[in-house]
Structures are given as C-alpha cells and as structure tokens.
Amino acid sequence: MNTPNFNEKPVSATQWERTCAIRIENTYGQMPSAMTVEEIITVQDGVKVSSVPNGNLCLIFDPENADDMFVYNHLNVKVVAAREARDAAQI
C-alpha cells in the first residue's frame, strides 16, 4: 500500500555536517581520546529545521605524536585554568 507523506512539499534548504559535542576521555592508565558527536543540520530561510545524528568519531591522542600532544596539552592548560578560576570563586 502506497501511503502519501502528510503535508509533503518541496523545499529549498541548506544542509551540512558539523560536530555538535566533544567528549574527552582521560582514563587512568589508558591513552587519552576524544569522541566527537556529529550531526547533519538543515536550515531553511535562516531557521534550523532539523538536526539529525550522524555518528561519532573517536580520536586517540598518541603520546608519540607531537601534534596530538600539542592539542592535548593545550586542552589540559585550559581545563586547569578553568578549575583554578572555579575554585578561587568558591573561596
């Protein structure tokens, strides 16, 4: 049975993929990693009309790779600074 889609109509929209979240894993005794959550965004007339999950990517920070360690160390510096600012505000 062929059922028509309710209120279906052609539309003109822009669509792209983007990272909507990043989760850093730094489990003791394991290689640090980052999990990115990807989505597909559809915008029509300047308004977001949909956001569809598009899978995850897992990135491992290899301690022998200078670029990986640069990113990891930079993130760590920002985390430490944020933690210190938070703790100072609680005093």
N, C-alpha and C positions, 0 to 999 in steps of 0.2 A: 504494500500500500504506500503510495507516494503522498506524504503529508507536507503541505507548504509551511515554510517558516513564518511564524507570526510576525507581522509588521516588517517583513524583509524589504529593504530598499537599497539601491546602490548608493555608496557614499565615497567622498573624496577625503582621504586622511593621510597622515604621515605616520610611519611606523619605524621603530628602531629597537635595537637590543642595548641593554645597559646593565651595569652592576648596581643592585639596589641595597646590598648589605655585604659586609666583610666580617668574618669571624676569625679571630686569631686563636690558634691552639698552641699552648706552650707547656705541654705536659712534661713533668719532670722525667728525665732520662730518655726522652724521645726528641726527634728533630722537630723544631717549630714549624708550623704550617699555617696557611691562611685558606679559608674556604670562602669563595665568593658566591653570592646568590644572584643569578642572572634573571632578567625579566624582559619581556617584549612589551613596549609601550606603544599605544596607538593614540594619536592626538588628532582631533578634528576641530577646525575653527578655533584653535588655541586652547581647547579644553581636552584634558585627558579623558578618553572614553573607555580605555581598557588597559589592564596590566595583567599579563599572563606569565606565570612562572616558565622559565626556560632552562632549568637545570642549574647545576652547581659546578664550579671548578675548584680543584684542590691544588694549591701551590705549596711546595715544600721549600723551606729556607735551608739551603745547603751551606753548612759552615765553611766549606772549602771554596765557595763561590763568592768573590768579592762584591759583586752587585747584590746578591742575596743578603749578605751580611750588612751592606750599607743600608738597605731598606729596613731590615730587622732592627739594626741598632738605632736608626732614626726613629722608628716607631717606639722603641723602648725609651728613648730620651723623652719623647712626648708623653708617654704614659707616666714616667717617673715625675715629670714636671706637673702633670695634672694631679697626680696623687699628692704631691707636696702642697700644691695650692689648695686642694680639698682639705687636707689635714690641718693646714695653717688657719683656714677659715673656721674650723671647729674649735679652735683654742679660745 
